[in-house]
Amino acid sequence: MKLPPGPKTPSWLLNLQFEANPFGYMDNIYRRYGDIVTIMSDSTPVVYVSNSLGIKQIFSNTKEISARGALNQDFALMTGQQGILQLDGLRHKHRRKLLMPAFHGARMQAYGRRICELTDKIMNQQAIAKSFVAYRTIEDITLRVAIEVVLGLEEGELYNKIKLLLVSIVRYPQSPLYEFVTKLPWGRQDLGRWSPRGYMLHLRQELFDLLYAEVKKRREQADPSRTSILSDLIFARDETGAVMSDEEVRDLLLSPVFAAQDASATAIAWSLYWIHRLPEVREQLLRELDSLGESKDPMSIIELPYLNAVCNEALRIYPTQLFTFPRLVESAVEVMGYELSPGTVLIGNIYLTHQQENLYPEPKQFRPERFLKQQFSPYEFLPFGGGSRVCIGATFALFEMKLVLATILSRYQLTLVSKRPERPKYGNLICYPASGVKMVMHGRRQHQGQSQSFVVGSV
């Protein structure tokens, strides 16, 4: 069977090239090999597909191509062995159904009000005329939302402990020291708490212990009136009709927490960057937001077409998730004219799909209007992955993204610190803004119809 073409460069060198400049690396690969390419990982062929028709074949063919949880074991360090990413078949399908109600329906309106309140509260704490890192500030908002929506906790000792642990778990792998040491031959070994791997395992265990204790406590003091994913799971039954164990419930909480915290914060930070880099985008967005008046209902905000287009374009040009979760060829199958043998791994390249010029003319340009003129299929626009492994919180992530942006833009006057382009940095499947998007807070913004100057000071 013939594999698609690909570079003969050793995988370790390709990894270094990718880490140094992920987008430049992928653009070069595409120019040389096209929209289906093979990268060898030891003796395993890994085929990356960026053609939308090829991605449709992968997502649609569940007979010869499987989305095995075993392929996601690298994420088990932080999401547990029984998290949604690690499950297969009926168990995976059933657990997804258990988690879905929290991200849809009547609860969303209550979540919406809380998202706007938290955003205003945290933004109002920024010092006037001083720079701040937008990503860190937005991360604080999305982390608080995640803790409240997923765990149903109110501010207090446990809330603060979990918040601190989650911040450490996300930020520590981004540190220059961690990145340097883990590239060394021994760098990924557990050499105790003072080694990078050992320290991550220590943080993980602290988080797991806290969550396990909270699950156990909430089950003993069961309150059906509480609304959170944790409360839902405590009362839920598995596919056999049995109550899930405390460990199962704990592991199922982790993926939604990390997705709601990290991926959402990254997407919002990128959006703030583009909106403030392009004055015409910001002005059009403000006109649309001002059309709702001073008292903006969250459910009206999420229906705004240009806001939706801006969010989609931010997710297209710098998708927070660059690749789909891997699939495995179980029996011989044809993908884009290539006969692939069992054992071949298939991965959708989301970034390169979003760069296809036949779909997105001038793909390097930030142009929200493309999403007003055309509706793209889930194989052409897939910022949250697709098929059976599409991000379970995708709808909520976009919902949160719109409300945080709308609250910040309509109430605060911000500018970028630097005119230089923001550089992307890859880590843990997510593409971060390298500097975190540095901004300056100038004060509260006046609404349309009032003086066009902005108000300096707090509420």
KAPEBEL-V181496 format. One record per run of one state. SS is the DSSP state (a for helix, b for strand, c for the rest). FROM is the first residue (numbers start at 1). LEN is the number of residues. Records with the same first field share a line. If there is no record, write none. Layout:
SS=FROM-LEN ; FROM-LEN
This chain:
c=1-10 ; 21-1 ; 34-2 ; 42-2 ; 50-2 ; 61-4 ; 67-2 ; 80-9 ; 104-3 ; 124-7 ; 152-5 ; 173-3 ; 182-14 ; 221-8 ; 236-1 ; 238-5 ; 244-2 ; 278-1 ; 291-7 ; 302-3 ; 318-3 ; 322-1 ; 324-3 ; 330-3 ; 336-2 ; 341-4 ; 354-16 ; 374-13 ; 390-4 ; 417-7 ; 428-2 ; 434-4 ; 445-10 ; 456-4
a=11-10 ; 22-12 ; 52-9 ; 69-11 ; 89-15 ; 107-17 ; 134-18 ; 157-16 ; 176-6 ; 196-25 ; 229-7 ; 246-32 ; 279-12 ; 298-4 ; 305-13 ; 350-4 ; 370-4 ; 387-3 ; 394-18
b=36-6 ; 44-6 ; 65-2 ; 131-3 ; 237-1 ; 243-1 ; 321-1 ; 323-1 ; 327-3 ; 333-3 ; 338-3 ; 345-5 ; 412-5 ; 424-4 ; 430-4 ; 438-7 ; 455-1
